[in-house]
Amino acid sequence: MVDITYKGITLRTAVAQAIVRVGSEETLTAIKEDRVPKGNVLAMAKAAGFLGVKKTPALLPDCHPLPIEYTAVEYEFKELELHIHMTVKTLYKTGVEVEAMHGASVVALTIYDMLKPIDKAVSIHEIKLLKKTGGKSSNNKRLSRKIKAAVVVCSDSISRGEKEDRAGKTIESELRNHGLEEIDYQIIPDEADQIKTVLDQALNSGTQLIIYTGGTGLSPRDVTPDTLAPLIERRIPGMEEAIRSYGQDRTPYAMLSRSLVGTIGKTLVMALPGSTKGAQESMQAVFPAALHLFNVMRGERED
């Protein structure tokens, strides 16, 4: 199965459709009046559809087992057709599109099986996904992308050329994956005066997103959050908590990080861990949702 361990849990919804076409109006009347010999068609098919949703990962090898929080079936009669809408919801890391389509398919098959003794022309059509919500694909459509960003690597050893930077490059790569193109990159030692100088230069040049990586631990040389904290005008505790919570689910050492997030004017400033994994997981925890902040600071209203 595809690796989804890096994903965060969000509310995910999917609505799927299936259409059962019958041969005569009499068949639809028999369904409505509950006169089908095999029993109540709509109730039986609805129950079968619920089971179909739950059994999806048992039948489709690449589907992840996931908690089904809500399932609903709606029917609509249109001429010689019975339209089936299956809605599925979950709070999880991956979507429920296949579960919804599988459930709609099972509803349609159950209806077919119950009607075939009285209608030899019954058939199934247009099993498809109607819509889905949740996850990054639906939450990032209106997020700002025209943002000037800076990635600042704070490391004595990397600045001396003794080690190769990977964390900063990972952050830069994550930003580009989310559509940002104008990204400044530089390496400095763990020195408070240089951290301040880089910040001033970035602010003066109109940089809207400044991400420091390194210096967030508890060694004597880890001074990045200590230097930035007095300069931050508005802290964003929710983002800091999200970063630590996301990391803590993956390693117990995440609780030792002093990651910091806040704004100076209309610039978002972040101090993230210096390890490659810590930097990557911190970015995964809050991006691309963090880009919504720039819509908010521009005074844009949500739909």
Residue, then its C-alpha position, 0 to 999 in steps of 0.5 A: m500500500v502507499d505510504i500515508t504515515y506523513k499525512g495528517i488526519t482531516l475530515r474527508t468526504a466522498v459522494a459516489q453515484a450508481i444508476v440502475r435502469v429498469g425495463s418498465e414503469e411497473t418495476l419502479t412502482a413495485i419498488k415504491e409500493d414494496r411489492v418485489p417478491k424478494g423483499n424491501v428493495l431500498a432497505m435491503a440495498k441500503a444495508a448491503g451498501f453499508l456492508g460494502v463500504k466497510k468491506t472495501p479494504a478486504l476486497l481491494p488490495d491497495c485500500h487502507p483500512l480506515p475508520i468509517e465515521y458516517t455512511a448514507v444512501e439516498y435514492e432518486f427516481k428519474e423516469l426509468e432509472l433509480h439513482i443512488h448516491m452514497t456518502v461516506k465520511t471519515l477522520y483519517k489520513t486518506g480519502v474515502e472515494v473508493e469506499a463510496m464507489h464500492g458502496a454505491s456498486v453494492v447497492a446497485l448490485t443488490i437492487y439488480d439481484m432483487l429485481k431480476p426475477i421480475d425485470k429481465a431488462v434491469s441494468i447498472h450504469e455510471i458508477k462514478l465519484l461525484k465529489k470529494t472533500g478533505g485533504k490537501s487537494s481540496n484545502n489548498k485551492r485558494l492559498s497564496r502562492k506569490i510569496k517571497a520566501a527565505v530559508v536560513v540554515c543556522s549551523d556552525s558546522i555547515s557554515r564552516g563547510e564541515k557538513e552538508d546541509r540537508a534540512g534547508k534543502t528539504i524545506e526549500s523543496e517542500l516550498r517549491n512543491h507547494g508552488l512557491e518559486e521565489i526562495d532565497y537560501q543562505i547558511i549562517p553560524d549559530e550566532a544571535d547577531q547574524i540571526k538578527t541581521v538576516l531577519d532585518q535584511a529579509l524584512n527590508s527586502g519584502t520577504q513574506l515567509i522566513i524559515y530558520t532551520g537549526g538551533t531549536g534544541l537545548s544545547p548551549r549553541d541553540v539560540t535561534p528561538d531565544t533570539l527570535a522570540p523577543l522580535i516576534e510581534r504575534r506568536i501563533p501557538g496553534m502552529e507550534e502545537a501542530i508541529r510538535s504534535y505531528g512530530q511526537d506521533r513519529t518520535p518521542y524526541a520531538m518534545l525537546s524541540r523549541s520550534l517557534v512560529g509568529t509574525i512580524g508585521k505581515t511576515l511569517v517567521m518560523a524556527l524549525p528543527g535542524s535535523t532533516k527529518g525534523a524539518q521535513e515533518s515540521m513542514q508536513a505538519v503545517f503546509p500548505a495550510a500555513l499559506h492561508l495566513f497570507n490570505v488572512m493578512r491581506g484581508e481576504r474573506e473565506d467563502 
